[in-house]
Amino acid sequence: MEKIDEMEPEFPAFPYKPYSIQFDFMKALYKSLNKGGISMLESPTGTGKTLSIICGALQWVADQRKKQNSEIQDGPDKTSTNQKQFNSDDEPDWMRKFVVSQDHYNQEKKSKIKEFGVGLGRHKKEGPKDNHQNLFSQEEEDHLVMREKKNMQTPNDGLEMDDQEFLVEDCGSEDEVALSSGKSKRKVNGVSNSSSSDDEEEQEEFNEEKLKVYFCSRTHSQLSQFIKELRKTVFASELNVICLGSRKIFCINEEVLKLGNASHINERCLELQKKKTTETSKAKKLGGAGKMCRTKASSGCPMLRNPKLQKNFRSQISQRGALDIEDLVHLGRKVGTCPYYGSRSLVQGADLIVLPYQSLLSKSSRESLGLVLKNSIVIIDEAHNLADSLISMHDSKITYLQLENVHHHMERYFERFCSLLGPGNRRYIQTLIIVTQALLKLLHNEEASYVEPCQSNSTGKNGTLDYSMAINDFLFSLNIDNINFVKLLQYIKESNIMHKVSGYGERIISPRNDLGMKTSGECYEKESTLSSFRALADMLLSLINFDGDGKVIISKNRPTSLGERGGYIKFVMLTGDKIFSEVVDQAHAVVLAGGTLQPIEETRERLFPWLPSSQLNFFSCSHIVPPESILPMAVSSGPSGQPFDFSYNSRSSSAIIKELGLLLCNLVTVIPEGIVVFFSSFDYEEQVYGLWKTSGILDRIMKKKCIFREPRKNSDVESVLKEYKENIEALSKKDPKQNISSTSGAVLFAVVGGKISEGINLSDGMGRCIVMVGLPYPSPSDIELMERVKHIENLGNSNSVKSSKFYNEVPSGDVETGLEILRSCKRGKEYYENLCMKAVNQSIGRAIRHINDYAAILLVDVRYASNSSKRSFSHPADKLPKWIKDCLIASTENYGEVHRRLHQFFKVNRKMGQ
């Protein structure tokens, strides 16, 4: 009998006969999982990548569990022999260490197919966390607001009963921050962190964990698409599957949903949990003892009042199989209980966990959710911008108004309770006041005091001055470098000071407004003290990073005529390798998947520089569609011969915009069904739309096709897409023999980087032509972007001179200085170009979604042409996906040639499709 490790893998769960590239992808994934470590698997959008991931990864899990089953059934002697037999270099160490619990297996598989029932591996949660995360995640805050002790002491002399609950407990001594809370604590680089719930403490004692698969993607819609594909396979019924998401997407409490803003929804949810746990009743004197009476709150979220409903919710999920977010929300409404907390409670028993980036890549979120990555499989889809997404999760920002809010309430609190506070509490509260004063003073000062005289620090067009500083320079300049932020953060977390201060402040301002919202249901007009305090805590946490891990951005606004001030301080994380290593070190295998992962070397240097290129598992395949089904062309001039130059200095020209309108007027006569036009930004789309409207170009277009526009609000995109799709589908009901030029259809104006460009399926008639207007380079005036450019320029070069000269003097809106920086860089400039072309590739990849699909792709800019003399960087066409680049018509004589090719292309493909 052939050894299981040497057998060619089979994928019987694939619901159709796989194409050769799909089989190759699954086989590459399977072998990568056998080997373990980091893999990068690239498959163009529209090639069935998601289904290939599901069948490849879950088949590997099934085979491993079958192998474990076989060893158990063969008995100890045979198992020992098998271990010797399979103990080869191909056998991963982690598999040899698995300890299988037969009791757990028998219990769990009463309702599951046998091969998926064996729990693999024993381990406990790993130890110290680092500080590359937000101090208070949504989940950690649940416990933080719940663990406030009941104060049963006799009230202090001179302290009113109503104020007793706001007095922070004595922290013991000036130097001692570890408060006795009666809970076990985990260290976070010196910052103690209590467990997020009692259930989590029980989970610590539950040693055994099954082999789990974690699938994460960027958006909730992409997660729902994954569940939809999973249902096509037998794995949907054979595995315990749970889908996680944000509070905003899961919440069914209508009063909370009215707040609209995600951060306000999070905050309100947490406040309701606090009210549910403990609530002070009116103070009563009992028998002269002066004790305060407390009662269980009857308030709290109505969706969590009945534990039986939560149990019912969990029971129904186990009976229904794989449910996506929409299904879970619908079930929560039907049962009348919270789907957010209901789904979280099923994490421990799940085999497959589907979740957004933030929940997996943030360590605080992982621990709060009880996600154990030890020996697990982690699959990160849409990983083309993983490095930037990862570091942006660990940015922090605090505004002038938030600082002012915290400082005002801290001073008021200290004034009220100063005489009642112990020396330790006084010391830390005074330190917090000093820190907020220093930060406020920085934003009050309209000049960057540390900038050398020869450097410019003039304001930009919008009246702001932006500049960056290293962490240590920032602390020294504010004279707060001698403060122990680790202890200060620990105090904030353990003392519950933020809730004491904000609670006291809210009681003074509006003692009867328990809801924190207007009676009409409108959300807060100003930031609450609690969210402002969280922003301060996150900023302080950022400042204990290593000096080279990030930069501090200071943005100052000149005061208005009314004396109002703005501005903000933001920490920008620049290094992602240490954050990513937390995932890699725990998991058995980490798979990065995407339609376009090139350039892989940039990703390796930024996320896992310790891994030699030769040891990286990389796989790439071509598209399933034949070359004759796509027509990519570089369009360098319009119908009247005007060259298309959409560079920053030229794109606002009315002549260029009108020429683009004439191009579209011609395209609607030759292209059937739907055309999607991608602009570089919402602002530019509005500028173009406005000029076309006044010039009559829009009317000419609308005689042939309806026009739809992508809305700025993501929540409104779905309705626009629905109307667009209905318009296209109505067209398909017409006589197919009808002349192309007389058909209607629709044009959709979309934006690069918007929701439509990321993960939306524009197959068949919804995307017969993609028009990419210009090259969507990010603005070189973006100081955060330029900091990343400088950081990448210095990657791996320990001898390089730190580029402080680059941007300390650059005002916001100074495009020319940004371009100067790019011209002085090599690797940084390459990164800048890659950002642009990754966005282009994502957008044009919305079309061609299956083997019978066909579409034209028009790259409208002279810089796309092979003979362009306008290029200041490398050729954009070199960074296109191979399946497009191989078919690209990079040069055309005039627009007439473009029109003829389009006419012939759609004539041929339309006949083939009939």
N, C-alpha and C positions, 0 to 999 in steps of 0.2 A: 504493500500500500504506500502510495506517495505521501511524503510528509506534507502537513498542511501549510507550512511556511514556504514550501517549494512549489506548491500547486499554483497554476495560473488562476487568478481570482475570477469568479463569475458573479454576475449581477442580475439575478433572477427577478429582483424587485423592480427593475426598470420597466415602466408600464408599456413601453413600445419597443420596437426593435431599434436599438441605439445606432446612431450614425458612427462611423469609424472614429471621428474626433471625440465624440462623447464617450465611447469605450476607452479610448486612449487617455482621456481626462480622468475617468474613474479609476483606471489602472494606475495612473501616476499618483492619484490621491491615496489609493490603497497602499501602494509601496511606500509612500511618504509616511503614512501612519505606522507602518511596520518599523520603519527606521526611527521615527520620532524626531524631535527637534523642530526647526523652522522650515516651512515650505512656502513657495510662492507659485500659485497656479493661475495661469492667465488663459481666459477663453472669451472671445468677443461676445458682446451683448447680442442676444438673439440666438445663441447656440445651445440653449438648454443647460446653461451652467448650473443653475440652482438645482435642477433635478439630478444632474450628474453629481453634485456635491452630496445631496441627500443619499442617493443610492450607493455612492462610493464609500462615504464615511460610515453610514449605518450598517452596510454589509460587513465592513471590517469589524465593527463592534459585535455583530451577530456571530461572525466566525470566531472571534476571540472567546466569546462566551460558550460557544459550542465546544471549543477546545478545552475550556475549563470544566465543562460538564463531563466530557469524555474522561478526563483525568480523575474526576471524583468517582465516576461509576466504575472505573478500572480498579479502584482500591489503592491503598497506600503503597503496596509493593510495586504495582504497575506504574503508579504515579512517579515513584522514585526512579524507575527505569526510564520512563518517558522524559523526565527532567534531564537525565544524563544524555538521552538520545537527542533532545532538542537544544541542549546547552551549547549553542554555537555562537559565532560572532553575530549572526543574523537575529538571534533572540535578544530582545531588549532586556536590560537589567530589571526594569520595573515590572515586567511580566513574571520574572522568576520570583519576585518578592510578594506576589499576590497571595493573600490568605482568604479563602472562600468560606463564608458562613453558610452551612447547609440549613441551619434553622431559619435564618433570614430568607434564604432562597425558597424554602417550602412555604413560608408564610406569605411572601410577596406574590408568588406565582399562582395563587388560587384563581385569579381571574386573568392571567397573562399567559401567553405562549411560552413554553418552557425555555426556549433558547435565550430569552431576554430576561431571565429571572435571577441570574447568578450575580450576587454582589461581588465586585472585585476590589481588592485593596483595603488595607486598614491604615488609617492615619488620623492624626489630630490636626486641628487648625494650627497653621504656622504662626511663628512669633512676631517679632517686631515689625511694625509698619514704618514706612518712611513718611516724610512730610510733603511728598509731591501730590497733594490732593487738597480739596476744599476741607476746611476744618470741620464744618458741620454739613454732612450730606443730608439729603431728605430723610433717609431712613434712620441715621444716627440721631437726628433731632427728635424722632418719635420717642426714644427713650429719655433723651435729655429733658424734654418737657414733662415726662411722666414721673421722673424719679425724685421730684422735689419732696423733701420729708415733711411729714406732718409735725408742725411745731406745737408740742404739747406743754411748753414751758410756761411758767407764770410770766405775764407780760412785764417788760422792763418798765421801770419807773419813768413816767413822762411820755410813754409811747401809747398812742391810741390803739384800741383793739383793731380797728380797720387797717392800721398800718403794720400790725405785727407780722402778717404773712410776707411782707416785702423786706423784712430785715434779713440780710444774708447771714447764714450760720457762721459761727466762729471757725476760722480755718486752723486754729491750734496755736501757731506762732508765726512770727515774721518770716522765718526761713522755711517753714514747713508748709507745703502746698497740698500734700496728699491728704485729702479730707476723708473722714471715715463715713462712707456711705452705705456700708454693709454689702456692697456689691464687689465682685471681682473686677479687676481692671486690666486692660491690655495696654501696653506701652506703644506710643506712636512717636518714636524718636524723642522720648522724654516727655511726650504729651500723653497723659493717661486717658484712656477711652473706655467708658463703661459699655457693657453689652447693650445691644439695642432693644432687647426684650428678655423676659424670663424664658421664653421658648428657646432663645439663642443659647442661654446658659445650659439648658437641657441638651441642646444640640452639641455642645462642647463635650458632654459626657457620652454622647452616642458615637462610638468609635468608628463604626463601620460605615463606609460610603461606597456607593456603587460607582462604576465607571460611568461618567457623564459626558455628554457632548453639549458644548455651548456654541450656539450659532448666534452671531451678532451682526447687525448692519446699522446703517446710519439713521434711517427713518422708520417710523412706524408702518408706513405703507409697504416698505420693502420687507418688513417682518411678516406682514399679512400675506404678501405674495409668496413668501417661503412656506407658510402654513398651507396655502392653496396648492402648491406643488407637492408638499408632503402628503396631502390627502390622496394623491394619485397613486400612492404606493401602499404596500401592506404595513409599512412601518407605522403609519398613522394609528392603526388599531393595536399594534403589538408593543408599542412603547408608551410610557408615561410622558406626556408632552405638556409643557406649560409655557405660556407666552407672558413676558413681563413688559411693562411700559411705565410711562410717567403718570403722576397723579392727574394731570390735566386731561390726559387722553382717557383715563379710566373713571374719573369721578362721575357719580350719578346724583350727587347732592345738588339740586338746582340752585339753592341759595349760594353755595360756594362757587358753582360754575359761573354765576353772574359776575363774579370778580374779573373774569376774562384773562387777566395776566397770570402766567404760569407761576411766578414767584409768589403772588398774592394767594393763589389757590393752594400752593404748598404750605404757606404760612398759616392760612386759615384752617387747613386740615389738621396741622399740628396743634393749633390752639384748641381745636375741638377735642383732640385726644387728651390734652392736658385737663380740660374741663371734665372730661369723662372720668378721669382717674381720681382726682381730688379737687374738691371745691370748698372753700371756706363758707360756712353758714354765718349768719349774723352772730356776733360775739355774745356769749351769755355768761354770766357769773353763776357758777355752780357751787352752792354751799359755802360761799365765801372763799373758796380756794383760788378763785381767779383763773380757772382753767378755761381754755378755749375749746368749744365744741365744734367738731367737724363731721360732716356727713358726706356720703357718697353722692356724687353729682347725678342728677337725673337729666342733665343736659348732654353735651357731647354730640357727636354726629349720629343722627337717627339711623344711618345705614350700618352702624356697628353696635347698636344697643342689644340686639338679640343674637347670642352665640349660636343658637340652634339654626338660624338662617345661614350663618357662615358654614356650619357643618353641612347643611343641605346643599349649599353652593359647591363645596368641595366634592360632595358625593355625586352631584350631577356632572361635574367636569370629568370625573373618572369613568362615568358611563358613556359619555359622548365622544370620547377620543380627542383628537387634536382640534383645538379651538383657537381661532385668531383673536385679535384684540376686539374687533367688532362683535364677535360671538360672545366673548366674555362680558362685555359691557351689556349686551342684550340680556344675557343670563342674569347678570347682577340686577338689572332693572326688574326682570320677571320675578326673581326670588325676593327682591327688596333688601339686598345687602351689598356691601362694598366690594366690587370686583378687584380693586387695587390690592387691598389687604388679603382678599380671598386667594388671589393668584400667588401672592408672595408666600402664603402658608404652605403651598404645595411644592416649593422648591426642593426640599430635602428628599422627597420620594421620587423626583422626576429623573427620567433617563436622558431626555433631551430638553434643554432650556433655550428658548428663543428670546433674545433680549436686545435692547439698543446699546450702542457703543458705551455710553456713559455708565451704565450699570455694570459692565464687565471691566472696563479699563480704569475705572476709579476704584482704588483699593478700599476707601471708606464705604462705597456703595456695595462692593463685593462682600465685605464682612458684615455689613448691616443686613444684607439679603440672605446671608448664610451660604454664599456661593463658595464651594471648595474646589479649587482648580487642581489639587494634587492628583497627578496621574490621569488627568482628564484630557479630552480633545477640545481644543478651542479653534473655531473657524470664524474668521473675520472677513465678511464679504464687503464688496465695494471698497477695497483697501487702497485704492489709487491715491487717496489723500490722507492715509492713516496717520502719518507723522504729524502733519499740521493739525488734524483733528485731535490727536492725543495731547499735544502740548497746549492747545487752546482750552481744553477741559481744566487745565491747572493754572490758567490765568486768574487774576483777581483784580477787582476794581472797586474804588470807593470815590464817591462824588463829594464835592464841597458841601452840598446840602445834607448828605448823610453824615459827614463828619460833624457838621454844625448840630445836627439832631442829637447824635450820641453825646457830644460834649455838653450840650445844654442839659440833657437829662442826667448825665453823670454828676454834674455840678449840683443840680437840684437835689439829687439823691444823697450826695455826700453831705450837703448842708443839712438835710433833714435827719440823717442817721449817724452823723459823725461821732457824737458823744456816746453812742450805743455800740459802735463797732469796736472790735478787738484790734490790737496793733497790726496783726497780719492783714486783715481786711482793709484797714485804713491805708496801709502801705501800697497794696495792689490797686486800690481804687484811685489813689492819688497818682500812681504811675500811669494808669489808663488816661487820666485827665491830662497829664503832661504830654503823653504821646499824641492825643487828639489835638492839643494846643499846637504842638510842633507841626503837625500835618496841615492844620488850618493856616498857620503862619506862612508856610511854604506857598500855599495857593493864594494867600493875600498879597504876597510879594510879586509884583508884576514883572520882575526881571529874573533871569537865571543867574544868580549871584556867582556861581562857580565858573561860568563861561569866561574864557580868556578874553581880554579886551580886543584882540585882533579878530575875534570871531563874531559873526553876525548873530544877533538875537532879536531881529525885527519880527513883527507879527505877520501872520499870513493874511490872506484875503478875508477870512472870516473873523478876524480880530482875535485870533488865538495864537498862543506861543506854545509849541510842543518841543520838548527835548527829553533826552534819555540819560539815565545815570546807572552805573553799576550799583549793586546792592550795598556794598561797603561804603562807597562814596556817598550814597544817599543817606545812610545812617550817620556818617560822620558830619555831613553838612547840616543835619538837623540836631546834632549833639545828643542823639539818643543811642549811640553805639554802645554805651555802658549798661543798657537795660537787658536783662535776661528774658528774651522773648519766649523761650521754651517754658520757663516757670510762669510767666505771665499768661501764656496760652493755657497752661495746665490749670491755673487759677480760674480763668474764664469758664473752662469746661466743668471743673469740679464744684465750683461754688454756686453755679447757676446764676451768676451775677447779671447776665444779660436779661433773664426773665424777671429778676427782681426789679431791676432798674426800669425796664420797659413797662412792667405791670404797674409799678408805682406811678410812672409818668402818665399812663393811660387812665388810671383811676382819678388823678388830679384833673386831667383835661376833660374827660367825659366819663364820670363814674357810672353812668347808667347805660352806656353804649357797649354792651358786652359783645355785640356782633362784630365790631370793628368795621362796620360799613354803614352807609347811609340807609335810611329807611326805604329809599327807592331801589336799593340793591346795587347802586353804583359803587365802583371800587374806590379805594382811598385816593384822594387827590395827591397826597404827599406820601413819601416813603414812611413806613412805620418805624418806630424806634427799634423793634426787634430785627427787622431786615437790615436796617442801618448797622446795628451792632454786629450782625453776622458778616456784613461786608468788611467791617473793621477787623474782625477775628480772622477772616480769610486773608486779608492783606498782611496782618502780622505773621500768619503762618508762612506766607510767601517769603517774608523777609528773613526766615531762618534757613533758606536754601543756600547752597554754596554760591560764592560770588559770581562764578561764571555760568551758573545755571539759567540765569535770566536777566532782564533789565527792567528798571523802573521807568515808566513813562509819566512825565508830568505835563499836563495840559492846562494852561491858564487862559481864562477869558477875562477881558477887560470888564469892569463893572458897568452895568447899564446906567441909564440916566436916573433911574430910581435907586441906584446904589446896590442893586442885587448882583450877587457874584455867582459864577459858575465854575467850571473846571473840574478836573478829576486827577486822581493818582491811580495808575494801573501797573500791575506787575505782569510782564510778558514772559512766560516760560519759553526757553529756547532749546533745552535738551530733553529728549524723549527716551534716550536709551535706558536710563535707570528706572524710569516708570515702566517701560515695556519689559524689562528684565524680570520684574515681579511676576508677570504672567508667564514668561518663558521658563523661569526657574521652577515654577510649580507644575505646569502642565506637562503631560507626556509629549504632546505634539501641538504646535501652533501653525495653522494654515492661513495664509493671506491669499484671498481669491479676488479676482476682479476682471473686468473686460480689458483694461489697459493698465498694466502694472509697471511698464517701462517708464523711466529708467530704474532698473532694480538696484543699481549700485548706490544711487542717492538714498533709496529706502534703507539699504543695508547700513550705510554710514550713519544715518540718523537714528535708527532704531536698534540695530544689533551689530555695532562695529566690531565686537569681539569675535564674530563668526567669520572666518575666512570665506571669500567668495567661492572657493572650490568646494566648500562643504555645504553650500546653500542648495537645497532641493528646488530647482526651478523647472517649470513646464509651461509651454506655450503652444497653442494650436491655431489653425487658421479658421476661417468662417465656413459655415455649412452651405452658404448660398453660392451659386456659380458666378463667375466674373461678369457674365452678361446681364445679371440681375441688378447690378449697381452701376451708376454713372456719376463718378466724382469728377468735377471740373473746377479749375481755377478760373474765375471770371475777373479779368483785370480792367475791363472797360464796359460802359453801358451802351444802350442803343444809339445814343448820339455821339459816341466816341469819347466821352469824358472819362478819364482814368479814375478808377476807384482807389482812393487813398484815405483810409479811415484811421490814420495815425492820429495821435492826440491833438496835434496842431491843425489838422485839416478836416477832421470829421464833422465839425460844426458848420462847415461851409454850406451855404444854401444851394450852391451848384451841385455839390456832391450829394446832398440829401435828395434834391429833385431828380438827379440821375438815377439814384437808387429807386425812387418812385416809378420812374419810367421803366426800369428793369422789371419791377413787379407787375406793372400794367401789361407788359409783354408776356411774362411768365404765366399769368392767370389764363391766358388764351391757349396755352400749349400743354399745361400740366393739369391732369385730371384730379378730381377729388381734393385732398387736403395738402396745403403748403404750410410749413412751419418756418417762420423767420426768427432767427435768434439775434438779439441785440446785446451789446456789451454790458448794459446797465438799464435799470428802470428809468433813470433820468434821461438817458440818451433816447430810449424808446419814446418817452413823452415828447422830447424835442422833435423827433422825426415825425411822430403822429400829428403834432400840432402844425408843422409846416405843410405836411401833405393835406391836412384838412383845409387850410386856408388857400392852398394852391389848386384845389379841385382834384388832386391825384386820388384821394380816398374815394371820391364819387366814381371815378373811372374804374377803380379796382372792384368796387362793390356792385358794379353792373354785371360782373362775372362771378364774383364769389363774396360770401359774407365774411365779415372781419370780426375776429375775437381777440381779446387782449388778456395776457396773464395778469391777474391782480397781484398787488403787493402782499396782501394778507394770504398766507398759506391756506387758511381755513376756507377761503373763497375759491381756491383753484379748482376743487372738485366739481363745483356747479358749472364753471366755465367749460371745463373739459367735457362734461356731460352734454352741454348744448352743442359744442363743437362736434362731438361724436355723433349725436343725433342728426345733425346737418349732413354729415358724410354718409351715414347709413340711409338717410332718405334718398340720397342720390343713387345709391346702389339699386334701388327699386325701380329706377327708370329703365327705359329700353336700352340694353347694352349696345345696340347697333347705332345708337344716336351719335352724331358727329362729336368728336372730342372738343372742338372749338366752341360748340354750343352748350356744353355741359356747365353746370355750376359747381358748387363745392364750397370750400371755406379756406380762409387764411388765418393762421394763429400767430400773433405776435408774442414771442416769449423772450425770456432774459437768461443769459448764461449765468449759471450759479443759482437760478431760481428753482422752484420745485419741479417745474416741467422738465428742466434739463437734467434732473437727477432722479433716475429710477422710474420715470413714467414711460409706459409702453405706447409708442405711436406706430403700431403696426398697420400694414395694409393701407387702406385709404386715408387713415389719419395722418400718415406721413409719406406721401408719394414724393415729396421733395423737401429737403432741408436746406434752407438758405442761411449760411453763416456770414453775418455782416462784420467784416473786419477781423482783427485779432484782439481778443479780449484780455489784453495785458492789464494786470492790476495797477492801480495808480502808484507811480513812483513817489508821490508825496506822502504815502502812508508810512509813518515813522515805524510802526510795528513791523511792517513788511520789510523795511530796510534793515531793521535789527536782525531779522531772520536771515536776510541776504548776507550781512556781515558775519554772522555766526557760522553759516554754512561755508563761507569763503575761508574761514579759519579752521574748519573741521580737519582733524588729523595732522595739523601743522602746529606743533607745540612751540616752534621757534618764531612763529609769525608775530609781528608787532600787533598788539591789540588796537583795533581800529576806532579808538575813541575820537580821533580827528574827523571821522566820517560824518557824524550826524548830530553831535551835541549842539551844533549851532543852527540846525535846519529848522526853519519855521514851518508850521503846518501849511500845506498848499504849495510848497516850493517844489514844483515838478522838475525844473532844470537841475537842481542840486541832487535830487534823487537819481536822475539819469547820469549825472556825473559819477555817482557812487557805482552805478551798474557798469559804466564803462571802465572803471578801475578794477573791477572784479572779473574773475574767470568762472570759478565754481558757483559763486553767488549769482552771477548773470545766467548761468545754465539753469539754476533753480528757478529763477524768475521766468525764463522762457518755458520751462516745464509746467509751471503753474498755468500759464496761458494755454498751452496745447493740451494739457489734461482736461481743461474746461471745454475746449473745442471738441476733443474726442468724446467726452461724455455727452455733449449735446448732439453731435451728428450720429451717435450710436443709438439714439432714440428710435430711429427707423431701422428697417431690416430686422424683424424679430423672429422669422422662421424661414424654412428652406424655400417656400414658394413666394416669399415676399419680394418686392422690387421697389427701388427708389432712386431718385437722383439726389446728389449732394453738391451744392454749389458753394464754393469758397470765394466770397466776393471781396477781393482786395488785391491790389497789384502785388503785394508782398508774397502772396501764395504762388504767383507765377514763377516758372523756372528761370526766366530771363530778367527777373526783377532787379532793378538797380536801387530800390528803396530800402533794401534790407540793411539794418545796422547790426542785427544779431544773426544767428545761424538760420538756415532755411527752415521755415515752418513745416514744409512738406516732409522733411526728414523725420519729424516726430509724429506723423500720422500713423494709425494702426497699419500693419503690413497689408491686411486684406483690402484696405482703401488705397494705400500708397501704390500698390502694384497695378491698380486700375486707373490711377489718377491721370487725367488729361491736364497737364500742367501749363499748356500754352495754347491759346486760341488766337486767330488773326483778328477777330472782331466779334461783336455780339451776334452777328448773323450766323457765324459758325456754331455758337452756343445754341441758338434757337433751332437750327437744323438738326443738331445732334439730339436735343431733347425731343423734338417731334418724332424722329426715327426710333428713339429708345422706347417711348411710351406706345408707339404704334405696334412695335414688335411684341413687347411684354403684355400688352393688353390682349393681343390675339392669342398668345400662349396661355393666358389666364382664363380664356373663355371655354 
